[in-house]
């Protein structure tokens, strides 16, 4: 029997694009979106309720917590423990990379596959004329046809223990510093476990 696939993404736009691409390809994979935007605000604690209170206190009354879906921290393990889990990330998007790091943090040793778009170059469609392929900056910026035609889900590879440990060490350090802003720095050639701390800002360097 074919194993059911759960895709985890960290922006609503990315979820929409991926769902359309999967359905167009005739796939019935499920997509779970966690849009508790971890690129800003405190992350220790990082639960949705605490962060919503911080947003309201610091930024004024907001509907931020109403549009953020319920946390899926135990949703997949509790309801679908045997499903294959595919997590989408890119170090070029602070929101997506921080979301992935938090997702991994609360799942300890749960096996998963990863689609890392950080260095993936996407060709332009023929009607756009001859152009050099472009980097896939964010899943939410990719047209569903691009995702489907390039079968980006086939890029999923098992997350190895050494890489998992490196990601968790990074998030542990970011949580201990608990800065109020995390940004990606695409100009720095450094590995994902490196970052720069500057004036309350965590700079997540891409690979």
Beta strands, then each sheet from edge to edge (+ up, - down):
strand 1: 5-9
strand 2: 30-33
strand 3: 84-89
strand 4: 113-116
strand 5: 121-122
strand 6: 134-135
strand 7: 157-158
strand 8: 181-185
strand 9: 195-198
strand 10: 201-205
sheet 1: 2+ 1+ 3+ 4+ 7-
sheet 2: 5+ 6-
sheet 3: 8+ 10+ 9-
end
